[in-house]
């Protein structure tokens, strides 16, 4: 109980509208780096508050990465 972790920082949801291909790729690369760092911090206890916080953060970043990839695919 009361377990907390300091997760890698990624500024809030970036404004994707109007980004060109290079900007989308750069943002995707940064998110992938943050996800790698976050993976290294995965808490052991799946039933802990820390794990729940970690999972929510990880899922949000994965969703953002998927959205970026979709936008990149649309530009091809």
N, CA and C of each residue as an Amber inpcrd file, in Angstrom:
protein
   228
   0.8350000  -1.1750000   0.0000000   0.0000000   0.0000000   0.0000000
   0.8810000   1.2380000   0.0000000   0.3950000   2.2970000  -0.6260000
   1.1300000   3.5290000  -0.6310000   2.3680000   3.5210000  -1.5000000
   2.5520000   2.4700000  -2.2980000   3.7020000   2.4250000  -3.1930000
   3.5150000   3.4660000  -4.2800000   4.5560000   4.2640000  -4.4970000
   4.5180000   5.2150000  -5.5950000   5.8130000   5.1230000  -6.3620000
   5.7490000   5.4510000  -7.6120000   6.9270000   5.4480000  -8.4710000
   6.9950000   6.7720000  -9.1960000   8.2040000   7.2120000  -9.4780000
   8.3920000   8.3810000 -10.3240000   8.5690000   7.8810000 -11.7430000
   7.5540000   8.0760000 -12.5690000   7.6000000   7.5970000 -13.9420000
   8.3200000   8.5970000 -14.8300000   8.8960000   8.1200000 -15.9160000
   9.5200000   9.0380000 -16.8650000   8.4910000  10.0650000 -17.3330000
   8.9600000  11.2510000 -17.5340000   8.0670000  12.3400000 -17.9100000
   7.8380000  12.3950000 -19.4100000   6.6150000  12.6290000 -19.7700000
   6.2650000  12.9410000 -21.1510000   5.1960000  14.0040000 -21.0570000
   5.4750000  15.1790000 -21.6360000   4.4840000  16.2550000 -21.5310000
   3.1200000  15.7780000 -22.0110000   2.0790000  16.3860000 -21.5110000
   0.7280000  15.9810000 -21.8640000   0.5230000  15.6380000 -23.3260000
  -0.6780000  15.3270000 -23.6540000  -1.0340000  14.9290000 -25.0160000
  -0.5590000  15.9800000 -26.0110000   0.3470000  15.6250000 -26.9040000
   0.7910000  16.5990000 -27.9060000  -0.3220000  16.8880000 -28.9090000
  -0.2850000  18.0680000 -29.4810000  -1.2510000  18.4560000 -30.5120000
  -0.8020000  17.8290000 -31.8290000  -1.4930000  16.7880000 -32.2610000
  -1.0820000  16.0360000 -33.4430000  -1.5440000  16.6870000 -34.7420000
  -2.6510000  17.4070000 -34.6740000  -3.1570000  18.0570000 -35.8880000
  -2.1340000  19.0630000 -36.3920000  -1.8520000  18.9930000 -37.6550000
  -0.9160000  19.9230000 -38.2560000   0.5330000  19.4730000 -38.2210000
   0.8180000  18.3510000 -37.5480000   2.1910000  17.8440000 -37.5320000
   2.5240000  17.2330000 -38.8810000   3.7340000  17.4930000 -39.3420000
   4.1760000  16.8440000 -40.5700000   4.8060000  15.4930000 -40.2240000
   5.2120000  14.7700000 -41.2440000   5.7510000  13.4240000 -41.0520000
   6.9450000  13.4140000 -40.0960000   7.8650000  14.3510000 -40.2650000
   9.0580000  14.4000000 -39.4130000   8.6850000  14.6450000 -37.9520000
   7.7210000  15.5160000 -37.7170000   7.2900000  15.7980000 -36.3500000
   6.6010000  14.5860000 -35.7270000   5.7660000  13.9170000 -36.5110000
   5.0970000  12.7150000 -36.0140000   6.1130000  11.6380000 -35.6620000
   7.1010000  11.4430000 -36.5320000   8.1420000  10.4440000 -36.2700000
   8.9380000  10.7910000 -35.0200000   9.2790000  12.0480000 -34.8570000
  10.0340000  12.4860000 -33.6890000   9.2490000  12.2310000 -32.4060000
   7.9780000  12.5660000 -32.4360000   7.1180000  12.3470000 -31.2770000
   6.9930000  10.8570000 -30.9720000   6.8140000  10.0480000 -32.0010000
   6.7080000   8.6030000 -31.8240000   7.9910000   8.0370000 -31.2190000
   9.1350000   8.4950000 -31.6880000  10.4130000   8.0230000 -31.1500000
  10.5520000   8.3830000 -29.6740000  10.1510000   9.6010000 -29.3030000
  10.2230000  10.0040000 -27.8900000   9.3110000   9.1340000 -27.0320000
   8.1170000   8.8580000 -27.5280000   7.1830000   8.0220000 -26.7720000
   7.7450000   6.6170000 -26.6110000   8.3380000   6.0760000 -27.6590000
   8.9220000   4.7410000 -27.5710000  10.0540000   4.6980000 -26.5490000
  10.8440000   5.7600000 -26.4600000  11.9090000   5.8230000 -25.4520000
  11.3310000   5.8640000 -24.0400000  10.2830000   6.6470000 -23.8580000
   9.6420000   6.7200000 -22.5450000   9.0430000   5.3640000 -22.1840000
   8.4410000   4.6780000 -23.1510000   7.8890000   3.3430000 -22.8960000
   8.9860000   2.3690000 -22.4780000  10.1450000   2.4420000 -23.1210000
  11.2640000   1.5760000 -22.7420000  11.6900000   1.8520000 -21.3030000
  11.7710000   3.1260000 -20.9390000  12.1350000   3.4840000 -19.5660000
  11.0690000   2.9990000 -18.5930000   9.8290000   3.1540000 -18.9800000
   8.7250000   2.7360000 -18.1310000   8.7290000   1.2230000 -17.9400000
   9.0490000   0.4770000 -18.9880000   9.1270000  -0.9830000 -18.8840000
  10.1350000  -1.4100000 -17.8240000  11.2310000  -0.6600000 -17.7040000
  12.2560000  -0.9890000 -16.7140000  11.7710000  -0.7430000 -15.2890000
  10.7270000   0.0530000 -15.1410000  10.1960000   0.3950000 -13.8210000
   8.9540000  -0.4090000 -13.4460000   8.6300000  -1.4230000 -14.2320000
   7.4070000  -2.1910000 -13.9650000   7.4340000  -2.7640000 -12.5490000
   6.4560000  -2.3950000 -11.7300000   6.3920000  -2.9260000 -10.3650000
   6.1250000  -4.4280000 -10.3770000   6.6180000  -5.1070000  -9.3540000
   6.4570000  -6.5610000  -9.2840000   5.0510000  -6.9750000  -8.8710000
   4.4790000  -6.3090000  -7.9210000   3.1780000  -6.7110000  -7.4030000
   2.0410000  -6.2180000  -8.2670000   1.4330000  -7.1340000  -9.0270000
   0.3700000  -6.7370000  -9.9490000  -0.8670000  -6.1980000  -9.2330000
  -0.9880000  -6.4600000  -7.9380000  -2.1650000  -5.9950000  -7.2090000
  -1.8950000  -4.7090000  -6.4220000  -0.7580000  -4.0740000  -6.6680000
  -0.4060000  -2.8590000  -5.9330000  -0.9230000  -1.6070000  -6.6450000
  -1.0330000  -0.5380000  -5.8810000  -1.4110000   0.7540000  -6.4630000
  -0.3670000   1.2130000  -7.4650000   0.8980000   0.9490000  -7.1550000
   1.9860000   1.3490000  -8.0530000   1.8460000   0.6540000  -9.4020000
   1.4660000  -0.6120000  -9.3890000   1.3020000  -1.3430000 -10.6490000
   0.1210000  -0.7830000 -11.4400000  -0.9380000  -0.4470000 -10.7440000
  -2.1070000   0.1280000 -11.4240000  -1.7400000   1.4650000 -12.0750000
  -1.0240000   2.3140000 -11.3320000  -0.5760000   3.5960000 -11.8890000
   0.3390000   3.3750000 -13.0820000   1.2600000   2.4370000 -12.9470000
   2.1930000   2.1130000 -14.0250000   1.4210000   1.6420000 -15.2620000
   0.4710000   0.7530000 -15.0550000  -0.3070000   0.2050000 -16.1620000
  -1.1090000   1.2680000 -16.8950000  -1.7080000   2.1820000 -16.1410000
  -2.4840000   3.2520000 -16.7680000  -1.5840000   4.1590000 -17.5950000
  -0.4240000   4.4920000 -17.0540000   0.5280000   5.3540000 -17.7720000
   1.0220000   4.6510000 -19.0360000   1.3460000   3.3720000 -18.8990000
   1.8620000   2.5900000 -20.0220000   0.8100000   2.4950000 -21.1250000
  -0.4200000   2.2030000 -20.7360000  -1.5000000   2.0650000 -21.7210000
  -1.7640000   3.3800000 -22.4500000  -1.7380000   4.4940000 -21.7170000
  -1.9680000   5.7970000 -22.3460000  -0.8810000   6.1040000 -23.3730000
   0.3590000   5.7900000 -23.0430000   1.4560000   6.0280000 -23.9800000
   1.3700000   5.0980000 -25.1860000   0.9730000   3.8380000 -24.9530000
   0.7980000   2.9140000 -26.0790000  -0.3150000   3.3980000 -27.0070000
  -1.3960000   3.9040000 -26.4320000  -2.4980000   4.4350000 -27.2460000
  -2.0280000   5.6190000 -28.0870000  -1.2300000   6.4890000 -27.4810000
  -0.7050000   7.6380000 -28.2080000   0.2330000   7.1860000 -29.3200000
   1.0710000   6.2000000 -29.0360000   1.9740000   5.6640000 -30.0660000
   1.1700000   5.0750000 -31.2200000   0.0930000   4.3630000 -30.9070000
  -0.7660000   3.7970000 -31.9570000  -1.3990000   4.9000000 -32.8040000
  -1.8470000   5.9650000 -32.1460000  -2.4610000   7.0710000 -32.8870000
  -1.4390000   7.7370000 -33.8060000  -0.2310000   7.9200000 -33.3090000
   0.8260000   8.4980000 -34.1420000   1.1230000   7.6070000 -35.3390000
   1.2010000   6.3000000 -35.1050000   1.4820000   5.3740000 -36.1970000
   0.3590000   5.4010000 -37.2270000  -0.8780000   5.4870000 -36.7660000
  -2.0160000   5.5870000 -37.6910000  -1.9080000   6.8360000 -38.5610000
  -1.5460000   7.9470000 -37.9570000  -1.4040000   9.1890000 -38.7220000
  -0.2550000   9.0900000 -39.7180000   0.8300000   8.4370000 -39.3140000
   1.9470000   8.2400000 -40.2410000   1.5200000   7.3630000 -41.4100000
   0.7520000   6.3180000 -41.1170000   0.2670000   5.4310000 -42.1780000
  -0.6260000   6.1880000 -43.1630000  -1.4190000   7.1250000 -42.6450000
  -2.2980000   7.9160000 -43.5060000  -1.5090000   8.8100000 -44.4550000
  -0.3020000   9.2030000 -44.0540000   0.5190000  10.0860000 -44.8820000
   1.2410000   9.3460000 -46.0010000   1.2540000   8.0350000 -45.9410000
   1.9560000   7.2560000 -46.9730000   1.1430000   7.1240000 -48.2270000
